[in-house]
Amino acid sequence: MLEKIKLTATHLANITNYHPKFGLILGTGLGGLVKEIETEFVIPYEEIPHFPVSTVEGHSGQLIFGQLGGKRIVAMQGRFHFYEGYSMNEVVFPVRVMKFLGVETLFVSNASGGVNPAFEIGEIMILNDHINLFPSNPLIGKNMDELGPRFPDMSEPYSKRLIKQARKIAESHNIRVSEGVYAGLTGPTLETPAEYQYVRNIGADAVGMSTVPEVIAAKHMGMECFGVSIVSDLGVAGKIVEVTHEMVQQVAQEAEPKMTTIMSELIESL
């Protein structure tokens, strides 16, 4: 695995001569942030050695190198999910490659189901913690010491300083944001009413099918992380309705300009 990570990173560095400090993972319906990037290289996943290929509608499946907020970044337009049949190592493979390219800070976004009764559809939730409800962990198995320690600390999975700065940016633009805990489940089924109630009972504010593995891998490698979740549907008693993937995409796309403002100005301020 380590050899594959190094080979892929070397391949990308050779063809782009690019060493970004910031990495972005753009989730369902949130790929439009790419429009704000001053793009220099676009590489489809299928052209990258050892990279998985995204199979989900709303995930374009390409790696973008360019500038955002005046800073060099690499962005995944589309991510990989456990429910697609990928192993945890495959899900987090791009994050590990980012580290070897020079990325120090990881920005993640996703669409989620809100279980906090105070939330509304389209809510922008800044992640301040997460709960791993996946049946596995990307660090299970022999530890790769070159990536990080056997028992990495997770007392601050999402950077408090970045959260503080993001809230200032949102306030300056009159963008309503909240903070909360994200619970990661496998999917691909959306949650039942009882499952929504369960994740709320254990302390989550939103639930989704991604993000947690990537952040675990990033923290293992010493990256600073910042996450934003757009609440695309509500898992609150009395507000649960039948939801389709198309509906999730639409809500995410409508809220995306606000998320884009926060992300781009946050990167510019660093």
C-alpha positions as CSV (number, residue, x, y, z in Angstrom):
1,M,0.0,0.0,0.0
2,L,2.8,2.4,0.9
3,E,4.6,1.7,-2.4
4,K,1.3,2.4,-4.3
5,I,0.8,5.7,-2.4
6,K,4.3,6.9,-3.2
7,L,4.1,5.7,-6.8
8,T,0.8,7.6,-7.4
9,A,2.1,10.8,-5.7
10,T,5.3,10.7,-7.7
11,H,3.3,10.2,-10.9
12,L,1.1,13.2,-10.2
13,A,4.0,15.4,-9.1
14,N,5.9,14.5,-12.3
15,I,3.1,15.4,-14.6
16,T,2.0,18.6,-12.8
17,N,5.1,19.8,-11.0
18,Y,2.6,20.9,-8.3
19,H,3.0,20.7,-4.6
20,P,-0.3,22.0,-3.0
21,K,-0.6,22.8,0.7
22,F,-4.4,22.4,0.8
23,G,-6.6,19.4,-0.2
24,L,-10.3,19.5,-0.8
25,I,-12.8,16.7,-1.1
26,L,-16.1,17.8,-2.7
27,G,-19.1,15.6,-1.9
28,T,-22.5,15.0,-3.4
29,G,-23.8,18.0,-5.4
30,L,-20.9,20.1,-4.1
31,G,-18.6,19.9,-7.1
32,G,-19.5,23.4,-8.3
33,L,-16.8,24.9,-6.0
34,V,-14.5,23.9,-8.8
35,K,-15.8,26.9,-10.8
36,E,-13.9,29.1,-8.3
37,I,-10.6,27.3,-8.8
38,E,-8.1,28.8,-11.2
39,T,-7.5,25.4,-12.7
40,E,-4.1,24.3,-14.0
41,F,-4.5,20.6,-14.4
42,V,-7.5,18.3,-14.5
43,I,-6.8,14.5,-14.3
44,P,-9.6,11.9,-14.5
45,Y,-9.4,9.3,-11.8
46,E,-9.1,6.5,-14.4
47,E,-5.8,8.0,-15.6
48,I,-4.2,8.0,-12.2
49,P,-2.3,4.8,-11.2
50,H,-4.0,2.8,-8.4
51,F,-6.8,5.3,-8.0
52,P,-10.3,4.0,-7.5
53,V,-13.1,5.3,-9.8
54,S,-16.2,7.1,-8.5
55,T,-19.4,5.4,-9.4
56,V,-21.9,7.8,-7.8
57,E,-24.1,10.3,-9.7
58,G,-23.1,13.9,-8.8
59,H,-19.4,12.9,-8.4
60,S,-17.5,13.9,-11.5
61,G,-14.4,11.7,-10.8
62,Q,-11.5,14.0,-11.4
63,L,-8.5,15.4,-9.6
64,I,-8.0,19.2,-10.0
65,F,-4.8,21.1,-9.4
66,G,-5.0,24.9,-9.3
67,Q,-5.4,27.9,-7.1
68,L,-8.2,28.9,-4.7
69,G,-8.1,32.0,-2.6
70,G,-4.6,32.6,-4.0
71,K,-3.3,29.3,-2.6
72,R,-2.2,26.1,-4.3
73,I,-4.8,23.3,-3.9
74,V,-5.7,19.9,-5.1
75,A,-9.4,19.0,-5.2
76,M,-11.2,15.8,-5.5
77,Q,-14.3,16.4,-7.6
78,G,-16.1,13.3,-6.3
79,R,-15.0,10.9,-3.5
80,F,-15.1,7.2,-2.9
81,H,-17.5,5.4,-0.5
82,F,-17.4,2.2,1.5
83,Y,-20.8,1.3,0.1
84,E,-19.4,1.3,-3.4
85,G,-17.6,-1.9,-2.4
86,Y,-14.2,-0.2,-1.9
87,S,-12.1,-1.2,1.1
88,M,-11.3,1.4,3.7
89,N,-7.7,1.6,2.4
90,E,-9.1,2.4,-1.1
91,V,-11.5,5.0,0.3
92,V,-8.7,7.0,2.0
93,F,-6.1,6.3,-0.7
94,P,-6.4,9.8,-2.3
95,V,-6.0,11.5,1.1
96,R,-2.8,9.6,1.7
97,V,-1.6,10.6,-1.8
98,M,-2.4,14.2,-1.0
99,K,-0.1,14.0,2.0
100,F,2.8,12.9,-0.1
101,L,2.1,15.7,-2.5
102,G,2.6,18.2,0.3
103,V,-0.9,18.8,1.6
104,E,-1.0,20.0,5.2
105,T,-4.7,20.9,5.6
106,L,-7.7,18.9,4.4
107,F,-11.1,20.4,3.7
108,V,-14.0,18.0,3.4
109,S,-17.7,18.6,2.4
110,N,-20.7,16.4,2.3
111,A,-24.5,16.3,2.1
112,S,-26.1,14.8,5.2
113,G,-29.4,14.0,6.9
114,G,-30.1,16.4,9.8
115,V,-31.2,14.8,13.1
116,N,-31.0,17.9,15.2
117,P,-34.6,19.3,15.6
118,A,-33.3,22.8,15.3
119,F,-32.0,22.2,11.8
120,E,-33.7,23.1,8.5
121,I,-33.2,21.7,5.0
122,G,-30.2,23.6,3.5
123,E,-28.6,24.1,6.9
124,I,-24.8,24.6,6.7
125,M,-23.2,22.6,9.6
126,I,-19.6,23.0,10.4
127,L,-18.3,19.8,11.8
128,N,-16.8,20.0,15.3
129,D,-16.6,16.2,15.9
130,H,-17.7,12.9,14.4
131,I,-18.9,9.4,15.4
132,N,-17.5,6.4,13.5
133,L,-20.3,4.0,12.9
134,F,-18.7,2.2,10.0
135,P,-17.9,-1.5,10.6
136,S,-14.3,-0.8,10.1
137,N,-11.5,1.8,10.4
138,P,-8.9,2.7,7.8
139,L,-6.1,2.2,10.3
140,I,-7.0,-1.4,11.0
141,G,-4.1,-3.8,10.1
142,K,-0.4,-3.3,10.3
143,N,0.4,0.3,11.0
144,M,2.4,2.2,8.4
145,D,4.8,4.1,10.6
146,E,5.8,6.4,7.7
147,L,2.2,7.7,7.7
148,G,1.6,8.1,11.4
149,P,1.6,6.5,14.9
150,R,-0.1,3.2,15.8
151,F,-2.6,5.0,18.1
152,P,-3.2,8.5,16.7
153,D,-4.9,11.1,19.0
154,M,-8.4,12.2,18.0
155,S,-9.1,14.8,20.7
156,E,-9.5,17.5,18.0
157,P,-10.5,15.8,14.7
158,Y,-11.7,19.2,13.3
159,S,-9.5,22.2,13.8
160,K,-10.9,24.6,16.4
161,R,-8.9,27.5,14.9
162,L,-10.3,26.9,11.5
163,I,-13.8,26.6,12.9
164,K,-13.4,29.9,14.6
165,Q,-12.2,31.6,11.5
166,A,-14.9,30.1,9.3
167,R,-17.6,31.4,11.7
168,K,-16.1,34.9,11.4
169,I,-16.3,34.6,7.6
170,A,-19.9,33.4,7.7
171,E,-20.9,36.2,10.0
172,S,-19.3,38.8,7.8
173,H,-21.5,37.6,4.9
174,N,-24.6,37.1,7.0
175,I,-24.5,33.4,6.3
176,R,-26.2,31.3,8.9
177,V,-24.1,28.4,10.0
178,S,-24.3,25.9,12.9
179,E,-21.9,23.5,14.5
180,G,-22.4,19.9,15.2
181,V,-21.4,16.2,15.3
182,Y,-21.5,14.1,12.1
183,A,-22.2,10.4,12.4
184,G,-20.8,8.2,9.6
185,L,-22.7,5.1,8.5
186,T,-22.1,2.8,5.6
187,G,-25.3,3.3,3.5
188,P,-26.3,3.1,0.7
189,T,-29.7,3.0,2.2
190,L,-30.9,6.2,3.7
191,E,-31.7,5.8,7.4
192,T,-34.9,4.5,8.9
193,P,-36.8,6.6,11.4
194,A,-35.4,4.4,14.2
195,E,-31.9,4.8,12.9
196,Y,-32.3,8.6,12.7
197,Q,-33.4,8.5,16.3
198,Y,-30.5,6.3,17.3
199,V,-27.8,8.6,15.9
200,R,-29.5,11.5,17.6
201,N,-29.6,9.7,20.9
202,I,-25.9,9.0,20.8
203,G,-25.0,12.6,20.2
204,A,-25.0,13.3,16.5
205,D,-26.6,16.3,14.8
206,A,-26.3,14.9,11.2
207,V,-25.6,11.6,9.6
208,G,-24.0,10.6,6.3
209,M,-22.0,8.0,4.4
210,S,-18.6,9.5,4.1
211,T,-16.0,11.9,5.6
212,V,-15.2,10.0,8.8
213,P,-12.7,7.6,7.2
214,E,-11.0,10.4,5.3
215,V,-10.6,12.5,8.4
216,I,-9.3,9.6,10.4
217,A,-6.6,8.9,7.8
218,A,-5.8,12.6,7.6
219,K,-5.4,13.0,11.3
220,H,-3.2,9.9,11.4
221,M,-0.8,11.7,9.0
222,G,-0.9,14.9,11.0
223,M,-3.1,17.0,8.8
224,E,-5.4,19.7,10.1
225,C,-9.0,19.2,9.1
226,F,-12.1,21.3,8.4
227,G,-15.5,19.9,7.4
228,V,-18.8,21.3,6.2
229,S,-22.0,19.4,5.9
230,I,-25.1,20.6,4.0
231,V,-28.3,19.2,5.5
232,S,-30.2,17.9,2.5
233,D,-33.0,16.1,4.3
234,L,-34.4,15.9,7.9
235,G,-34.4,12.8,10.0
236,V,-36.6,14.3,12.7
237,A,-39.8,12.8,13.8
238,G,-42.7,14.4,12.0
239,K,-40.4,15.8,9.3
240,I,-39.2,12.6,7.6
241,V,-40.3,12.3,4.0
242,E,-39.3,10.0,1.2
243,V,-36.0,11.2,-0.2
244,T,-34.2,10.5,-3.5
245,H,-30.6,11.1,-4.4
246,E,-31.7,13.7,-6.9
247,M,-33.4,15.7,-4.1
248,V,-30.2,15.5,-2.1
249,Q,-28.2,16.8,-5.0
250,Q,-30.6,19.7,-5.6
251,V,-30.5,20.9,-2.0
252,A,-26.7,20.7,-1.9
253,Q,-26.4,22.6,-5.1
254,E,-28.7,25.4,-3.8
255,A,-26.6,25.8,-0.6
256,E,-23.3,25.4,-2.4
257,P,-22.6,29.1,-3.1
258,K,-22.6,29.8,0.6
259,M,-20.3,26.9,1.3
260,T,-18.0,28.1,-1.5
261,T,-17.7,31.5,0.0
262,I,-16.7,30.1,3.4
263,M,-14.3,27.6,2.0
264,S,-12.5,29.9,-0.4
265,E,-12.2,32.8,2.0
266,L,-11.0,30.4,4.7
267,I,-8.2,29.1,2.5
268,E,-7.4,32.7,1.4
269,S,-7.0,33.7,5.1
270,L,-4.5,30.9,5.9
